[in-house]
Amino acid sequence: MPLAHSGEPPHDGGMETRVAKLEEHVGNIRVDVAHVRARVDAIETHMATKADVTTAESRIIRWLVSAAIAMAGLVLAAAKFIH
């Protein structure tokens, strides 16, 4: 749809050229956004869920408690051998 040419901004003679350039850039932006979406989707497949984090936290806590009990047992065994 051609714009009215009053000769004054924003409807001066170069308006159609500027709009055409903007439309071209919008097309490029859409392609870029599609690439970004694809990359984000690929990254999301490798992200941990809340359940994954909770499970890992529970395992770490159990390992630390087990290690502390084992260390206490070793210390008590060493104390028996020393005395």
C-alpha positions in Angstrom: 0.0 0.0 0.0 1.7 3.2 -1.1 2.1 6.0 1.4 0.9 9.5 0.9 3.8 11.8 -0.1 3.3 15.1 1.7 7.1 15.8 1.6 7.3 16.1 5.4 8.4 13.5 7.9 7.3 10.8 8.5 5.8 10.6 5.0 8.7 12.0 3.1 9.9 10.3 -0.1 12.2 7.9 1.6 9.6 6.3 3.9 8.8 3.3 1.6 12.5 2.5 1.3 12.9 2.6 5.1 9.9 0.4 5.6 11.2 -2.1 3.1 14.5 -2.2 4.9 12.7 -2.7 8.2 10.6 -5.5 6.7 13.8 -7.2 5.5 15.4 -6.9 9.0 12.3 -8.4 10.6 12.7 -11.4 8.4 16.3 -11.8 9.5 15.3 -11.3 13.1 12.7 -14.1 12.8 15.4 -16.5 11.5 17.7 -15.5 14.3 15.0 -16.1 16.9 14.3 -19.5 15.4 18.0 -20.4 15.8 17.9 -19.2 19.4 14.8 -21.2 20.2 16.4 -24.3 18.8 19.5 -23.8 20.9 17.5 -23.2 24.0 15.5 -26.3 23.4 18.7 -28.3 23.0 20.1 -26.8 26.2 16.9 -27.5 28.2 17.2 -31.2 27.5 20.4 -31.3 29.6 19.1 -29.1 32.5 18.4 -30.7 35.8 14.9 -30.6 37.2 13.9 -29.8 40.7 13.5 -33.6 41.4 17.0 -34.2 40.0 18.5 -31.6 42.3 16.6 -33.0 45.3 17.7 -36.5 44.6 21.4 -35.4 44.2 21.2 -33.4 47.5 19.8 -36.5 49.3 22.6 -38.7 48.0 25.2 -36.2 49.0 23.8 -35.8 52.5 23.7 -39.6 52.9 27.3 -40.0 51.6 28.5 -37.3 54.1 26.7 -38.9 57.0 28.1 -42.3 56.1 31.6 -40.9 55.7 31.3 -39.2 59.1 30.2 -42.4 60.8 33.0 -44.4 59.1 35.6 -41.8 60.2 34.2 -42.0 63.8 34.6 -45.7 63.7 38.1 -45.5 62.4 39.0 -43.0 65.1 37.5 -45.3 67.8 39.4 -48.3 66.4 42.6 -46.4 66.3 42.1 -45.2 69.9 41.6 -48.9 71.1 44.8 -49.9 69.4 46.8 -47.0 70.8 45.7 -47.7 74.4 
